[in-house]
């Protein structure tokens, strides 16, 4: 199996890449900064330069030969303004989905955000509102495609040590979740047919990940 991760140098993505490599899965990591390549190589991930704000779907599809599943974990990141929330968090997700369709990749996991299922609060910070708008639009785009997609909406992200215990459902209360636990859930979802065309919210909780998936996907 070969997996492509967009935004491969991000914190969730690096956890996921290392977990996949540990399982013997080949991982192609899309990055736009060449300085990040050595970090990925150290994780056992094959780096591939591809600026998702610059390439088109045909160019990107040409890089995805032999890929079995795609994970969109890219984001404009802190300090970026509203325009890049759109070009990365929305447009780059749609671009990877386009490229996946062209390359014959059906399995597609999208890391989204809690807060996309309802309108933005009237007092929301404008940049954070743009982020939610972009994630909401990316979800809508993905839902319209004939892909085996899964949308995962984590709660407030932390860099704490993983717990291996979560709450996972179509709707959960707002709480924190470690980036490592998000990666572990993504790993489990990749091989779960029942997760196809499902959107799930995720926070840390009391249920082991394997059991949480079983309960959420009935």
C-alpha positions as CSV (number, residue, x, y, z in Angstrom):
1,X,0.0,0.0,0.0
2,X,1.1,3.6,-0.7
3,X,-0.4,6.6,0.9
4,X,0.0,10.3,0.0
5,X,-0.2,13.0,2.7
6,X,-0.7,16.6,1.8
7,X,0.8,19.0,4.3
8,X,3.2,16.2,5.3
9,X,5.4,18.3,7.5
10,X,2.5,19.3,9.8
11,X,2.3,18.0,13.3
12,X,-0.6,15.6,12.7
13,X,0.8,14.5,9.4
14,X,4.3,13.7,10.8
15,X,2.7,11.5,13.5
16,X,0.6,9.8,10.8
17,X,3.5,9.3,8.4
18,X,5.7,7.7,11.1
19,X,2.8,5.4,12.2
20,X,2.3,4.3,8.6
21,X,6.0,3.7,8.0
22,X,6.1,1.6,11.2
23,X,3.4,-0.6,9.7
24,X,5.4,-1.1,6.5
25,X,3.3,1.3,4.4
26,X,5.0,3.5,1.8
27,X,4.3,7.2,2.4
28,X,4.6,10.0,-0.1
29,X,4.7,13.3,1.7
30,X,3.7,16.5,-0.2
31,X,5.6,19.6,0.9
32,X,6.2,23.1,-0.5
33,X,9.3,23.9,1.5
34,X,12.4,22.0,0.4
35,X,14.0,22.5,3.9
36,X,11.4,20.1,5.3
37,X,12.5,17.2,3.1
38,X,15.2,15.8,5.4
39,X,12.7,15.7,8.4
40,X,10.4,13.5,6.3
41,X,13.3,11.3,5.2
42,X,14.2,10.8,8.8
43,X,10.6,9.6,9.4
44,X,10.9,7.2,6.6
45,X,8.6,9.2,4.4
46,X,9.4,10.0,0.7
47,X,9.3,13.8,0.3
48,X,7.8,15.3,-2.8
49,X,7.9,19.0,-3.5
50,X,4.5,20.2,-4.6
51,X,3.2,23.7,-3.8
52,X,-0.6,23.1,-3.7
53,X,-1.1,26.9,-4.3
54,X,0.8,26.7,-7.6
55,X,0.4,23.2,-9.3
56,X,-2.7,22.2,-11.2
57,X,-4.6,18.9,-10.9
58,X,-2.9,17.3,-13.9
59,X,0.6,18.1,-12.6
60,X,-0.3,16.8,-9.1
61,X,-2.0,13.6,-10.5
62,X,1.2,12.8,-12.4
63,X,3.0,12.6,-9.0
64,X,0.5,10.1,-7.5
65,X,1.4,7.0,-9.5
66,X,0.8,3.9,-7.4
67,X,-1.0,5.7,-4.6
68,X,-3.9,3.9,-2.9
69,X,-5.2,6.5,-0.6
70,X,-4.9,10.3,0.0
71,X,-4.9,12.2,3.2
72,X,-5.4,16.0,3.2
73,X,-3.8,17.3,6.3
74,X,-2.5,20.7,5.0
75,X,-3.4,24.1,6.4
76,X,-2.4,27.7,6.0
77,X,-1.3,27.6,9.6
78,X,-1.1,30.3,12.4
79,X,-0.2,33.8,11.3
80,X,-1.7,33.4,7.8
81,X,-4.5,35.8,6.7
82,X,-7.9,35.1,5.4
83,X,-6.9,34.8,1.7
84,X,-4.6,31.8,2.4
85,X,-7.3,30.1,4.5
86,X,-9.1,29.9,1.2
87,X,-6.2,29.0,-1.1
88,X,-4.9,26.2,1.3
89,X,-7.7,25.0,3.5
90,X,-10.3,25.0,0.8
91,X,-8.7,25.1,-2.7
92,X,-5.8,22.8,-1.9
93,X,-8.2,20.2,-0.6
94,X,-10.2,20.4,-3.8
95,X,-7.0,20.2,-5.8
96,X,-5.9,17.0,-4.1
97,X,-9.4,15.6,-4.6
98,X,-9.3,16.5,-8.3
99,X,-5.8,14.9,-8.7
100,X,-7.0,11.8,-6.8
101,X,-9.9,11.4,-9.2
102,X,-7.5,11.7,-12.2
103,X,-5.1,9.2,-10.7
104,X,-7.8,6.7,-9.9
105,X,-7.4,7.0,-6.1
106,X,-10.8,6.4,-4.4
107,X,-9.9,6.6,-0.7
108,X,-9.7,10.1,0.6
109,X,-9.4,11.4,4.2
110,X,-9.8,15.0,5.0
111,X,-8.8,16.7,8.2
112,X,-11.3,19.4,8.8
113,X,-12.4,21.3,12.0
114,X,-15.2,21.3,14.5
115,X,-17.6,24.3,13.9
116,X,-18.3,23.6,10.3
117,X,-21.8,22.2,10.8
118,X,-23.2,25.5,12.0
119,X,-23.0,29.1,11.0
120,X,-20.1,31.1,12.4
121,X,-20.9,33.1,15.6
122,X,-21.5,36.8,14.9
123,X,-18.5,37.7,17.1
124,X,-16.0,35.3,15.5
125,X,-12.6,36.6,14.7
126,X,-12.5,37.4,11.0
127,X,-9.5,35.2,10.2
128,X,-10.8,32.3,12.2
129,X,-14.2,32.8,10.5
130,X,-12.4,32.6,7.1
131,X,-10.8,29.4,8.3
132,X,-14.1,27.9,9.2
133,X,-15.6,29.1,5.9
134,X,-12.8,27.4,4.0
135,X,-13.1,24.1,5.9
136,X,-16.8,24.2,5.4
137,X,-16.5,24.7,1.7
138,X,-13.8,22.0,1.4
139,X,-16.2,19.5,3.1
140,X,-19.0,20.5,0.7
141,X,-16.7,20.0,-2.3
142,X,-15.6,16.6,-1.1
143,X,-19.2,15.5,-0.4
144,X,-20.1,16.2,-4.1
145,X,-17.4,13.8,-5.4
146,X,-17.6,10.1,-6.2
147,X,-14.8,9.2,-3.8
148,X,-14.7,7.0,-0.7
149,X,-14.2,10.0,1.5
150,X,-14.1,10.4,5.3
151,X,-14.1,13.8,7.0
152,X,-12.5,14.0,10.5
153,X,-13.2,17.1,12.6
154,X,-10.8,17.2,15.6
155,X,-11.4,19.4,18.6
156,X,-8.8,21.8,20.1
157,X,-5.4,20.4,19.2
158,X,-2.7,19.9,21.7
159,X,0.8,18.5,21.6
160,X,0.3,16.4,24.8
161,X,1.3,12.8,24.9
162,X,-1.3,10.5,23.2
163,X,-3.8,8.8,25.4
164,X,-5.2,6.2,23.0
165,X,-8.7,7.0,24.3
166,X,-11.2,9.2,22.5
167,X,-14.8,10.2,21.9
168,X,-15.7,9.8,18.2
169,X,-19.1,10.4,16.8
170,X,-21.0,12.5,14.2
171,X,-21.3,15.2,16.9
172,X,-19.4,15.5,20.2
173,X,-18.9,18.3,22.8
174,X,-16.1,20.7,22.4
175,X,-12.9,19.5,24.1
176,X,-9.2,18.9,23.4
177,X,-7.5,16.1,21.5
178,X,-3.9,15.4,21.0
179,X,-2.4,15.6,17.5
180,X,-1.0,12.1,18.0
181,X,-4.4,10.7,18.8
182,X,-5.8,12.4,15.7
183,X,-3.2,10.7,13.7
184,X,-3.9,7.3,15.3
185,X,-7.6,7.7,14.4
186,X,-6.7,8.6,10.8
187,X,-4.6,5.5,10.6
188,X,-7.5,3.4,11.8
189,X,-10.0,5.1,9.4
190,X,-7.8,4.4,6.4
191,X,-8.6,0.7,6.4
192,X,-12.2,1.0,7.6
193,X,-14.7,0.6,4.8
194,X,-17.6,1.5,7.1
195,X,-16.0,5.0,7.4
196,X,-16.6,5.8,3.7
197,X,-18.8,8.9,3.2
198,X,-19.0,9.6,6.9
199,X,-18.1,12.8,8.8
200,X,-17.0,12.4,12.4
201,X,-15.9,14.7,15.2
202,X,-13.1,13.7,17.6
203,X,-11.9,14.7,21.1
204,X,-10.1,12.8,23.8
205,X,-12.3,10.7,26.0
206,X,-12.4,7.3,27.8
207,X,-12.9,4.8,25.0
208,X,-9.9,3.0,23.3
209,X,-9.6,4.1,19.7
210,X,-10.5,0.7,18.2
211,X,-13.6,0.4,20.3
212,X,-14.5,4.1,19.6
213,X,-14.4,3.4,15.8
214,X,-16.5,0.3,16.2
215,X,-19.2,2.2,18.1
216,X,-19.1,5.3,15.8
217,X,-19.4,3.3,12.6
218,X,-22.3,1.0,13.3
